[in-house]
Amino acid sequence: MKIDTDEITSIIKQEVDRFATELEITQTGTVVEIGDGIARIYGLSQAMAGEMLEFQTTDSAQSVRGQVMNLEQDIVGAVIFGDYLQVKEGTTVRSTGELLSVPVGDGMLGRVVNALGEPIDGRGPIQAAEPRKVDIIAPGIADRQPVHQPMQTGIAAIDSMIPIGRGQRELIIGDRKTGKTAVAVDTIINQKKFYGTEDEMICIYVAVGQKNSTVASVVDALREHGAMDYTIIVNASAAESAPMQYIAPYSGCAMGEHFMWQGKHALCIYDDLTKQATAYRQLSLLLRRPPGREAYPGDVFYLHSRLLERATKLSDDNGAGSLTALPVIETQEGDVSAYIPTNVISITDGQIYLEPELFFAGVRPAINVGLSVSRVGGNAQIKAMKQTAGSLRLDLAAFRELEAFAQLGTDLDKATQAQLDRGARMVEILKQDQYVPMDVIDQVILISAGSNGILDDLELEQVAPFNARLIEHFAGPAASVREELVQQKAISDELTGKLKQAMAEFRSGWTG
């Protein structure tokens, strides 16, 4: 049999041309010290700050991720995300040349994930998710525009007096067990009415250092009210290591930014940043960084500022998307002048202060009107609410002072007594049960009824049932007046007359 040498030669030449060697140079190091999720590594002389590392564990099919935090002369200090018990002294570490990323995208909606974006809800892998860097520089001034769209919470006391706009950072602050998480959860549930519209808000709830049972109850409440369809839960529970609790808010923020840059609206709730600061203090001390005030490291302000500065309303050129941040801070004995609370207050655009005394007195949500403020949201209120609730803050603050004075038992003149009675009824109007967010138009109607004296001759215990029936009246017999208010979003003189007439008609027929 004759062999065609030319044909064989041509085939070999083609194979040689097609063959290319890609030289992959990987820098490796060795763990010399390990403990509490912190590793000290020798040999990674080319490592970069913030670089992602891979620890080769005994289970070769699975590696553990970590991140470079300290760059010393011979040693690299790194934090380990995940099961650090698998990493031992002598473990090989590989540098990746990349920054830490988490999966983002529509596939994340309705899921419960850990701080690395890995599913922990037992519903299988997440589909169609793409990686996004966790820690980025916030958009500059030129990429932003002023906040002008309302981010309605459904809580009358907030939407009327402490309004929040899309792209704002509003701090929720108070002692433990004063209803901070309740405010955040109600805000998520209230976004259901916008789901599927151009005003849709994607919600990311980041739980840091909480009990798993607490997070499970939040997930159940959201699922029960149909809010999980547009919500992502990021859970770094108290059982997780300090590095996982530290990175969780940044992971949640990255997930929200994905939607913001698509021209959509996102809401990130960080519950709570006090525990994140505690976790950061723990890992900083273990990394042997010098401690500062209250043993926190010197860059604890930067820890929160670089997170919260990423919340913004983007300019029209960038798609006009927004990322709203609701950070939560827990105070000790109401001390808002402590280190971490003052740091976060100075970064945010206002705060909602929840007071234990009001909470235990049955005023829920227990918002202290004097200490709570929104430095932006007034620009984002609808005109009807501005007109109705313009003087509500001052009236309630004056009522609180008068109430304290009246407790002394002195005889009060008729005008003072009338002001006290009106204030007490306004407080009743602003009381609200959990999981029942209210439409902004209904809030306008109720506050208008209170400020126009429709409730003045009612007993305090009658206010709540009266309000419920009044809303029903405007959904039924007086629906045309409500519809006119929905269309105009402002109260003209003519509409004021119609509102008063409809309220007076209902009041005359009210039997209690």
C-alpha positions, -999 to +999 in steps of 0.1 A: +000+000+000+014+033-011+015+061+015+009+097+003+036+115+022+024+149+009-011+144+023+003+134+057+027+164+057-002+188+049-023+173+078+006+177+103+011+213+092-026+221+097-025+206+132+007+225+141-009+258+129-040+251+149-021+242+181-014+271+204-001+270+239-015+295+264+009+299+293-010+304+325+011+317+353-006+314+387+009+327+419+005+305+449+012+309+486+009+289+517-013+295+548+011+299+578-016+309+604-054+304+605-081+312+630-116+328+632-119+333+594-086+351+591-056+336+573-020+348+571-004+337+539+033+335+528+044+336+492+018+359+475+043+387+469+024+400+438-011+400+455-033+432+452-054+448+479-090+434+476-080+406+453-099+374+454-081+342+466-089+305+463-080+282+491-074+246+480-092+224+506-089+187+513-120+183+491-104+190+458-138+195+440-145+225+462-124+255+470-130+282+496-129+319+486-111+346+504-100+383+499-067+401+505-071+427+533-036+434+546-004+437+525+027+433+548+064+429+539+064+390+537+029+381+547-005+387+533-035+390+557-067+376+542-103+370+552-120+337+544-156+337+531-175+305+538-164+274+557-130+285+571-127+252+591-118+235+559-086+256+556-056+244+576-020+256+581-001+246+550-031+249+527-022+261+492-037+295+482-040+307+446-044+343+436-070+349+409-061+384+397-098+394+401-119+414+426-147+397+446-179+393+425-214+381+433-241+369+408-268+395+399-298+395+376-335+387+374-329+351+384-321+363+419-356+376+425-376+357+450-345+339+464-327+338+497-289+339+493-258+342+514-233+370+513-216+355+482-249+352+463-251+314+468-287+301+473-295+289+508-333+285+504-331+249+491-347+257+457-317+247+436-292+268+416-299+303+404-305+306+367-293+334+343-272+353+368-241+372+358-212+383+381-208+419+393-180+434+414-189+438+450-169+468+460-169+497+434-164+534+435-198+553+438-211+572+407-197+608+405-217+641+407-220+643+369-237+609+368-264+619+392-295+642+394-315+656+423-340+633+440-375+641+427-396+609+427-414+597+458-405+563+474-437+557+492-434+535+523-472+531+529-467+544+564-487+576+569-464+591+595-433+587+572-449+597+539-465+628+554-438+642+576-405+624+568-409+616+531-383+596+512-374+600+476-360+575+451-322+577+454-322+589+489-305+574+520-328+575+550-315+561+583-339+540+605-325+544+641-337+533+675-332+509+704-338+472+699-374+461+698-388+494+687-401+484+652-372+492+629-375+460+609-413+464+608-409+498+590-385+482+565-408+452+558-439+474+554-420+495+529-412+464+508-448+452+510-460+486+499-441+483+466-464+456+455-488+481+439-460+493+416-449+457+406-451+453+368-454+491+361-427+516+351-425+526+388-416+491+399-391+488+427-368+458+432-362+453+469-330+438+485-332+430+522-298+424+537-299+408+572-266+411+590-259+392+623-296+383+629-310+350+641-320+327+612-355+324+628-359+362+626-350+362+589-373+332+582-402+351+598-394+381+575-393+358+544-427+342+555-443+377+559-431+388+525-442+356+508-476+358+525-482+393+512-469+385+477-438+406+480-411+380+473-417+382+435-396+414+434-374+409+465-340+394+471-330+384+507-293+384+515-287+366+548-254+367+568-268+354+601-252+356+636-240+320+629-219+332+600-182+343+603-173+380+607-160+383+571-195+371+557-213+397+579-189+424+568-193+417+530-231+411+530-242+448+526-218+453+497-232+422+480-267+434+484-258+468+471-242+452+440-274+433+433-294+466+435-269+485+413-274+459+385-311+470+383-303+507+388-280+508+357-308+492+337-329+522+343-350+505+370-355+515+406-340+495+435-344+496+473-316+483+496-323+477+533-293+470+555-305+455+587-284+464+605-251+483+600-243+483+638-237+445+635-217+450+603-194+475+621-190+450+650-180+423+625-155+446+608-140+455+642-136+418+649-118+410+617-097+442+618-084+433+653-077+397+642-058+412+612-037+432+638-048+466+625-044+493+651-076+500+671-091+534+675-121+548+694-141+520+711-116+495+695-130+502+660-104+506+633-097+541+619-115+534+586-149+524+601-164+557+587-152+547+553-167+513+558-202+528+557-196+559+536-184+539+506-215+517+509-241+544+513-226+568+487-236+542+461-273+550+466-282+576+440-307+588+414-289+585+381-290+612+355-313+609+324-282+602+303-274+572+324-310+558+322-325+576+352-325+545+374-322+549+412-309+530+443-325+540+476-309+530+508-326+524+542-297+516+566-307+505+601-287+514+632-294+501+667-288+525+696-281+517+733-305+534+757-314+560+730-279+573+727-279+588+691-246+606+699-226+574+701-197+567+676-214+545+649-248+563+650-232+598+645-211+584+617-241+571+598-263+601+606-236+623+589-236+601+558-274+598+553-300+623+541-321+622+572-332+597+599-364+581+612-359+579+650-380+552+668-386+559+705-391+531+731-414+553+753-438+559+724-436+522+713-446+510+748-473+537+750-490+521+720-480+547+694-469+525+666-449+532+644-431+549+674-417+578+654-402+607+673-413+637+652-388+661+668-357+640+661-368+626+628-360+645+596-358+641+558-334+664+541-344+655+506-378+638+504-400+669+505-390+675+468-404+641+460-438+644+477-469+647+456-484+682+458-516+670+476-496+656+505-474+688+507-506+709+509-523+687+535-493+678+558-473+710+555-479+720+591-484+685+606-448+682+619-449+715+638-485+708+651-474+674+665-442+688+680-463+716+697-488+690+709-460+669+726-448+700+745-483+710+755-490+674+766-460+674+789-472+708+803-507+696+808-495+666+829-486+691+856-524+693+863-528+731+857-561+744+845-561+749+807-579+776+787-603+766+760-579+771+730-551+751+746-576+722+754-588+723+718-552+721+705-545+691+728-577+673+716-568+680+680-532+667+685-544+635+702-566+627+673-538+634+648-516+609+667-545+584+665-547+589+627-510+582+623-511+550+642-509+520+619-508+482+622-480+462+607-483+447+572-511+471+562-494+498+542-517+527+531-521+543+497-508+579+496-542+592+485-559+575+515-533+591+537-541+626+523-578+620+529-573+610+566-549+637+574-572+662+557-601+650+578-581+654+610-568+689+602-603+701+591-617+691+625-640+663+613-628+640+641-627+666+669-659+655+687-651+618+684-638+597+714-602+586+709-611+549+707-636+557+679-609+573+656-595+540+642-629+525+632-641+559+619-610+562+596-615+527+583-651+534+573-641+569+559-617+552+535-645+528+525-668+558+519-643+573+495-639+539+477-677+537+474-702+566+474-676+593+472-653+575+447-656+603+421-640+628+446-611+603+453-606+597+416-604+634+410-577+636+437-558+607+421-559+624+387-548+659+399-524+648+427-531+683+441-560+699+460-576+729+443-601+752+461-629+734+442-616+699+453-612+711+489-649+720+489-659+685+475-636+667+500-651+687+530-687+680+517-681+643+513-665+641+548-693+661+564-719+638+547-702+607+561-698+623+595-735+632+598-744+596+590-717+580+613-732+563+644-700+547+657 
